[in-house]
Amino acid sequence: MVKLTTVGFDADDTLWHNERFYRLTQERFAELLAPYTNADRLIERLQTSERRNLGHYGFGIKGFVLSMIETAVDVTGGRVPGHVIGTLLEVGQEMLNHPIDLLPHAEEVVREVAATYRIVLVTKGDLLHQERKLARSGLGDFFDAVEIVSDKTTPVYARIFDTHGAGAANAAMVGNSMRSDVLPVIKAGGWGIHVPQELTWTYEMLNAPRSEPRFREIADLSALPALLRDIAHD
């Protein structure tokens, strides 16, 4: 029998909506730049800039806004008007202040899982912004610990589950990202539970490790408590 002691939850697009705000902002970006450049491949160029800048700015809205500005300057040959840059900054501020919209079943499932397991919120991005989102979500009191990290890697998960439990072998991580929430946890020796979402950042998409015995996938969070019971009785 597996002694499952700790369950980690991703935040963005696992407990609350996030990617849809990025998509809306990308559309606004394209509209703002349309009078000054050919729109072909504009979003693709923005996404390329985002990926390239992850090592400089990390994950989160601030890096995204800087990537929009960089792309705007690049695609217009430096001719982008100042008022467009100002609007991009305003759009970024709107994203930072957007209300939290919980995904279906998030609150009741977190509450139920917290009654049985030690639960940890594991999220990446800007520290201040992630703290604010958690506070606005109303879920903060359920978590035994919160880990806001620069990236989600196998060593990071090993440290987190050593600190907040009995190691990765006795832990599960729940999230929508194959790259960040599933694969590195399985490599650390834990369970990776994938909860797919309709909208997921392309950077986070990788093939599911179907042959891995510690990989699981559920349609939505409502199936999580039963799955955790099944894992504990394997």
C-alpha positions as CSV (number, residue, x, y, z in Angstrom):
1,M,0.0,0.0,0.0
2,V,1.3,3.5,-0.9
3,K,1.5,5.8,2.0
4,L,0.4,9.0,0.3
5,T,1.1,11.9,2.7
6,T,1.3,15.1,0.6
7,V,-0.7,16.4,-2.4
8,G,0.6,19.4,-4.4
9,F,-1.7,21.6,-6.4
10,D,-0.8,23.9,-9.3
11,A,-2.6,27.2,-9.2
12,D,-3.0,28.9,-12.6
13,D,-5.4,26.9,-14.9
14,T,-5.7,24.2,-12.3
15,L,-7.5,26.0,-9.5
16,W,-8.4,29.2,-11.3
17,H,-8.6,30.6,-14.9
18,N,-5.4,32.2,-16.2
19,E,-4.6,31.4,-19.8
20,R,-7.8,32.9,-21.2
21,F,-6.7,36.3,-20.0
22,Y,-3.4,35.9,-21.9
23,R,-5.3,34.9,-25.0
24,L,-7.5,38.0,-24.8
25,T,-4.5,40.2,-24.3
26,Q,-2.8,38.6,-27.3
27,E,-5.8,39.5,-29.4
28,R,-5.7,43.1,-28.1
29,F,-1.9,43.2,-28.9
30,A,-2.7,42.2,-32.5
31,E,-5.4,44.8,-32.8
32,L,-3.0,47.5,-31.5
33,L,-0.2,46.6,-33.9
34,A,-2.4,46.0,-36.9
35,P,-2.1,49.6,-38.2
36,Y,1.7,49.5,-38.0
37,T,2.8,46.1,-39.3
38,N,1.7,43.0,-41.2
39,A,-0.4,40.9,-38.9
40,D,0.9,37.6,-40.3
41,R,2.7,35.5,-37.7
42,L,2.5,38.4,-35.2
43,I,1.3,36.1,-32.3
44,E,3.9,33.5,-33.3
45,R,6.6,36.1,-33.0
46,L,5.3,37.2,-29.6
47,Q,5.3,33.6,-28.4
48,T,8.9,33.2,-29.7
49,S,9.9,36.3,-27.7
50,E,8.2,35.0,-24.6
51,R,10.1,31.7,-24.7
52,R,13.4,33.5,-25.4
53,N,12.9,35.8,-22.5
54,L,12.0,33.2,-19.9
55,G,15.6,33.1,-18.9
56,H,15.7,36.8,-18.4
57,Y,12.3,37.7,-16.9
58,G,11.0,34.3,-15.7
59,F,7.3,33.3,-15.8
60,G,4.4,35.7,-15.3
61,I,2.6,38.8,-16.5
62,K,5.5,41.2,-16.1
63,G,7.7,39.1,-18.5
64,F,4.8,38.8,-20.9
65,V,4.3,42.6,-21.0
66,L,8.0,43.2,-21.6
67,S,7.9,40.6,-24.4
68,M,4.9,42.4,-26.0
69,I,6.8,45.6,-26.0
70,E,10.0,44.0,-27.4
71,T,7.9,42.4,-30.2
72,A,6.1,45.6,-30.9
73,V,9.4,47.4,-31.3
74,D,10.9,44.6,-33.4
75,V,8.0,44.1,-35.9
76,T,7.6,47.9,-36.5
77,G,11.4,48.5,-36.9
78,G,11.3,50.8,-33.9
79,R,8.4,52.9,-35.2
80,V,5.7,51.8,-32.8
81,P,4.1,54.9,-31.3
82,G,4.5,55.7,-27.6
83,H,0.8,55.6,-27.0
84,V,0.7,52.0,-28.1
85,I,3.5,51.1,-25.6
86,G,1.5,53.0,-23.0
87,T,-1.6,50.9,-23.8
88,L,0.3,47.7,-23.6
89,L,1.5,48.7,-20.1
90,E,-2.1,49.5,-19.1
91,V,-3.3,46.1,-20.4
92,G,-0.6,44.4,-18.3
93,Q,-1.8,46.3,-15.2
94,E,-5.3,45.1,-16.0
95,M,-4.1,41.5,-16.1
96,L,-2.4,41.9,-12.7
97,N,-5.6,43.2,-11.2
98,H,-8.0,40.8,-12.8
99,P,-10.5,39.1,-10.4
100,I,-9.9,35.5,-9.6
101,D,-12.3,33.1,-11.2
102,L,-12.1,29.6,-9.7
103,L,-12.4,26.6,-11.9
104,P,-15.3,24.2,-11.3
105,H,-15.0,22.0,-8.1
106,A,-11.8,23.8,-7.0
107,E,-12.9,24.9,-3.6
108,E,-14.8,21.8,-2.5
109,V,-12.0,19.5,-3.8
110,V,-9.2,21.4,-2.1
111,R,-11.3,21.4,1.1
112,E,-11.9,17.6,0.9
113,V,-8.3,16.7,0.1
114,A,-7.0,19.0,2.9
115,A,-9.0,17.0,5.4
116,T,-6.9,13.9,4.7
117,Y,-3.5,15.0,3.3
118,R,-1.0,17.7,3.8
119,I,-1.5,20.0,0.8
120,V,1.0,22.3,-0.8
121,L,0.3,25.0,-3.4
122,V,3.2,24.9,-5.9
123,T,3.2,27.7,-8.5
124,K,5.7,29.6,-10.5
125,G,5.9,33.2,-11.5
126,D,6.1,36.6,-9.9
127,L,6.1,36.3,-6.1
128,L,3.9,39.3,-5.3
129,H,1.4,38.6,-8.0
130,Q,1.0,34.9,-7.1
131,E,0.6,35.8,-3.4
132,R,-2.1,38.3,-4.3
133,K,-4.0,35.8,-6.5
134,L,-3.9,33.2,-3.7
135,A,-5.3,35.8,-1.2
136,R,-8.1,36.8,-3.6
137,S,-9.0,33.1,-4.4
138,G,-10.2,32.4,-0.8
139,L,-8.3,29.1,-0.8
140,G,-5.2,30.2,1.1
141,D,-6.3,28.9,4.5
142,F,-6.6,25.3,3.2
143,F,-3.0,25.0,2.3
144,D,-0.3,23.8,4.8
145,A,2.4,25.4,2.7
146,V,2.8,27.6,-0.3
147,E,5.9,27.3,-2.6
148,I,6.3,30.0,-5.3
149,V,9.2,29.0,-7.4
150,S,11.0,30.4,-10.4
151,D,10.5,27.1,-12.3
152,K,9.1,23.6,-11.6
153,T,11.9,21.1,-12.0
154,T,12.6,17.6,-10.7
155,P,15.1,18.9,-8.0
156,V,12.6,21.6,-7.0
157,Y,9.8,19.0,-6.5
158,A,12.2,16.7,-4.6
159,R,13.0,19.5,-2.2
160,I,9.4,20.5,-1.7
161,F,8.1,17.1,-1.0
162,D,11.1,16.3,1.3
163,T,10.3,19.5,3.2
164,H,6.5,19.1,3.3
165,G,6.1,15.4,3.6
166,A,7.8,12.1,3.5
167,G,9.5,12.6,0.1
168,A,8.3,12.5,-3.5
169,A,7.6,8.8,-3.4
170,N,4.8,9.6,-1.0
171,A,3.4,12.6,-2.8
172,A,1.2,13.5,-5.8
173,M,1.1,16.7,-7.9
174,V,-2.1,17.9,-9.6
175,G,-2.0,20.3,-12.5
176,N,-2.8,21.1,-16.1
177,S,0.8,21.3,-17.4
178,M,2.5,18.2,-18.6
179,R,5.8,20.0,-18.7
180,S,5.6,21.6,-15.3
181,D,3.2,19.6,-13.1
182,V,3.4,16.0,-14.3
183,L,6.7,14.9,-15.9
184,P,9.2,16.4,-13.4
185,V,7.2,15.0,-10.4
186,I,7.2,11.5,-11.9
187,K,11.0,11.8,-12.5
188,A,11.3,12.7,-8.8
189,G,9.5,9.5,-7.9
190,G,6.0,10.9,-7.3
191,W,2.6,10.7,-8.8
192,G,1.8,13.1,-11.7
193,I,-2.0,13.8,-12.0
194,H,-2.9,15.7,-15.2
195,V,-6.1,17.8,-15.3
196,P,-6.3,19.0,-18.9
197,Q,-7.8,22.4,-19.6
198,E,-9.3,23.7,-22.9
199,L,-6.8,26.5,-22.9
200,T,-3.1,25.7,-22.1
201,W,0.0,27.7,-23.0
202,T,1.8,25.9,-25.9
203,Y,5.0,26.0,-23.9
204,E,3.5,23.7,-21.3
205,M,2.3,21.1,-23.8
206,L,4.2,17.8,-24.0
207,N,3.2,14.2,-24.8
208,A,1.6,12.3,-21.9
209,P,3.8,9.6,-20.4
210,R,1.2,6.9,-20.8
211,S,3.6,4.1,-20.0
212,E,4.6,5.6,-16.7
213,P,2.9,3.7,-13.8
214,R,2.7,6.8,-11.7
215,F,0.9,8.9,-14.4
216,R,-2.8,9.5,-14.0
217,E,-5.3,11.8,-15.9
218,I,-8.7,13.0,-14.8
219,A,-11.3,14.9,-16.7
220,D,-11.7,17.6,-13.9
221,L,-11.0,18.2,-10.3
222,S,-14.2,16.4,-9.1
223,A,-12.5,13.1,-9.8
224,L,-9.4,13.8,-7.7
225,P,-10.5,12.6,-4.2
226,A,-11.6,9.2,-5.5
227,L,-8.3,8.9,-7.5
228,L,-6.2,9.6,-4.5
229,R,-8.1,6.9,-2.5
230,D,-7.3,4.5,-5.4
231,I,-3.7,5.4,-5.4
232,A,-3.5,4.9,-1.6
233,H,-4.9,1.4,-2.0
234,D,-2.9,0.2,-5.0
